[in-house]
Amino acid sequence: MRFAIHLDCPPDIAWDVVGAPERLPEWWLGIDSCVVEGNTRTIMTRSGLPMPELLLTIDGNLRRFQYRIDVPMFAEHLSTIDVHDLHDGTCLVVYSVDAEPAVLALVIGGAARAALNHLPEFLGVTEIP
């Protein structure tokens, strides 16, 4: 599952937020807090559910952030956030998720779509249709 949003801002502006694991609660609706220790991030959802994640890739050159949710309900999970420079002062933020069982990708994908839709307001920029 993949969602994207085209933003009227340079890619570094978006990357400074989506590429910083500790900033997730600022832009991802439904996340109350998170703690980052080494290559582990534990998020606390508003429902009180802690979700440990393994941080796999944080690459500022590629502007790519990848993580795995590390809980027994997932047989497999990989989420990727990419920020693409469109070389016109704008960027494309893409969130992709694969999960097993597949229904969990739908749940995460829905939350990701809401988070991406919140980014323009959070960043104070315009979404480009």
C-alpha positions as CSV (number, residue, x, y, z in Angstrom):
1,M,0.0,0.0,0.0
2,R,1.4,3.4,-0.9
3,F,0.2,7.0,-0.4
4,A,1.8,10.3,-1.5
5,I,1.4,14.0,-1.1
6,H,2.9,16.8,-3.2
7,L,4.0,19.7,-1.0
8,D,4.9,23.3,-2.0
9,C,8.1,23.3,0.0
10,P,11.7,22.2,-0.5
11,P,12.3,18.6,0.4
12,D,14.6,19.4,3.3
13,I,11.6,21.1,5.1
14,A,9.5,17.9,4.9
15,W,12.5,15.6,5.6
16,D,13.3,17.6,8.8
17,V,10.0,16.3,10.2
18,V,9.3,12.9,8.6
19,G,12.9,11.8,8.7
20,A,13.3,12.5,12.5
21,P,12.0,9.4,14.4
22,E,11.4,11.4,17.6
23,R,9.1,13.9,15.8
24,L,6.5,11.4,14.8
25,P,3.9,12.5,17.5
26,E,4.0,16.0,16.0
27,W,2.6,15.1,12.6
28,W,1.1,11.6,12.9
29,L,-2.4,11.8,14.3
30,G,-3.1,9.1,16.9
31,I,0.4,8.9,18.3
32,D,0.7,10.4,21.8
33,S,4.4,10.1,22.4
34,C,7.5,8.1,21.4
35,V,10.9,7.3,22.9
36,V,13.9,6.6,20.7
37,E,16.8,4.6,22.1
38,G,19.5,3.6,19.7
39,N,17.8,1.8,16.8
40,T,14.5,1.3,18.6
41,R,11.5,3.6,18.7
42,T,8.6,2.8,21.0
43,I,5.5,4.8,20.1
44,M,2.5,5.2,22.5
45,T,-0.8,5.4,20.7
46,R,-3.7,7.5,22.0
47,S,-5.4,4.2,22.8
48,G,-2.6,3.4,25.2
49,L,-1.0,0.7,23.1
50,P,2.8,0.7,23.0
51,M,4.3,-0.3,19.7
52,P,8.1,-1.0,19.6
53,E,9.7,-0.4,16.2
54,L,13.1,-1.3,14.8
55,L,14.6,1.7,13.0
56,L,16.3,0.2,9.9
57,T,17.2,3.2,7.6
58,I,17.5,6.9,8.2
59,D,19.3,8.2,5.2
60,G,19.5,12.0,4.9
61,N,21.1,11.8,1.4
62,L,18.3,9.6,0.0
63,R,15.7,11.2,2.4
64,R,14.5,7.7,3.2
65,F,13.3,6.4,6.6
66,Q,12.4,2.7,7.1
67,Y,11.2,0.9,10.1
68,R,9.7,-2.4,11.2
69,I,7.0,-2.8,13.9
70,D,8.2,-5.4,16.3
71,V,5.1,-7.0,17.9
72,P,3.7,-10.5,17.7
73,M,0.6,-9.5,15.9
74,F,2.8,-8.8,12.8
75,A,4.4,-11.8,11.1
76,E,6.2,-9.2,8.9
77,H,6.1,-5.4,8.6
78,L,8.1,-2.8,6.7
79,S,7.2,0.9,6.3
80,T,9.2,3.3,4.2
81,I,8.9,7.1,4.0
82,D,10.6,8.8,1.0
83,V,10.9,12.5,0.4
84,H,11.6,13.2,-3.3
85,D,13.0,16.5,-4.6
86,L,11.0,17.5,-7.7
87,H,13.6,20.2,-8.5
88,D,11.1,23.0,-8.7
89,G,11.0,24.0,-5.0
90,T,8.4,21.3,-4.2
91,C,8.6,17.7,-3.0
92,L,6.7,14.5,-3.0
93,V,6.4,12.6,0.3
94,V,5.6,8.9,-0.2
95,Y,4.6,6.5,2.6
96,S,4.7,2.7,1.7
97,V,3.7,-0.2,4.0
98,D,3.8,-3.9,3.6
99,A,2.6,-6.2,6.4
100,E,1.6,-9.7,7.1
101,P,-1.2,-10.2,7.9
102,A,-2.2,-7.9,5.1
103,V,-5.2,-6.4,6.9
104,L,-2.7,-4.7,9.2
105,A,-1.2,-2.9,6.2
106,L,-4.7,-1.4,5.7
107,V,-4.8,-0.2,9.3
108,I,-1.4,1.4,9.1
109,G,-2.1,2.7,5.6
110,G,-5.2,4.5,6.8
111,A,-3.3,6.1,9.6
112,A,-0.5,7.0,7.2
113,R,-2.9,8.7,4.8
114,A,-4.3,10.8,7.6
115,A,-0.7,11.7,8.7
116,L,0.3,12.8,5.2
117,N,-2.9,14.8,4.9
118,H,-2.0,16.6,8.1
119,L,1.5,17.5,6.9
120,P,0.6,20.7,4.9
121,E,-1.1,22.2,7.9
122,F,1.6,21.1,10.3
123,L,4.4,22.5,8.0
124,G,2.4,25.6,7.1
125,V,2.6,24.8,3.4
126,T,0.2,24.1,0.6
127,E,-0.6,20.7,-0.9
128,I,-0.3,20.8,-4.7
129,P,-3.1,18.8,-6.3
